[in-house]
Amino acid sequence: MRGKSPLGGGSKLTALVVALILAAAGAIVNWLQPSRQGDERPADRPVASAAPGRAGAAPAGGVPAGRYTLSGMIVNVADGDTVTLRAADGQRRIRMDSIDAPEEGHGADQPGQPYAEAARQHLAGLVAGKTLTAQCYLQDQYGRDVCALILEDGRSANRLQVEAGYAWAYTARQGEYLNDKAMPDLQRQAKAAGRGLWAGRNPMQPWKWRYDCWRQRQCG
């Protein structure tokens, strides 16, 4: 029987030593590497960020949220509550929501009210030539968009017309046309301060003027 070669026993010893060295090296690497437990963010978890704006959210100042918005330059101011906005899809006639301004005259049969031109000029000073956003609620029977006009600073031009005394809160038909419930209080403040049309004598609501003067021919 042949004896085992010394080289065979040496090879096993060498392999064992190499295995021990590799294991020790792995342990040292693991010990030196800083632990990342709890530090890694799963790939499908986004970094926390500010909450996005809500669709249809009301603009600054508590103006009621609209059903849709229009943006563009105001290219015409017809009177104290009606403007034309040039949007991307063409010109849009806008009837300002929740207010009613003194009526401009439309010929001998439909005379204008006192302060009508002053109301138009005041509104023009707020919006004419400016690119604004209209917060819109519906279209009326004449195809006009009924909207709140929001200025660059977030204020409502509709409210400013009432606050300055150049429009009434539109409370006809038990408030059917009054989306913005802040308007009556703004009107009371303007009246108490005698601003705008409230400096005049016995101002008449435009809806009453349209009926009494234009339809009944009792312009008083």
Secondary structure, DSSP 8 states (H G I E B T S, - for coil): -----HHHHHHHHHHHHHHHHHHHHHHHHHHHS---TTT---TTS---------TT---TT-----SEEEEEEEEEEEETTEEEEEETTEEEEEEETTEE------STTS---TTHHHHHHHHHHHHTT-EEEEEEEEE-TTS-EEEEEE-TTS-BHHHHHHHTTSSEE--HHHHTT---TTHHHHHHHHHHHT-GGGGSSS---HHHHIIIIIIT----
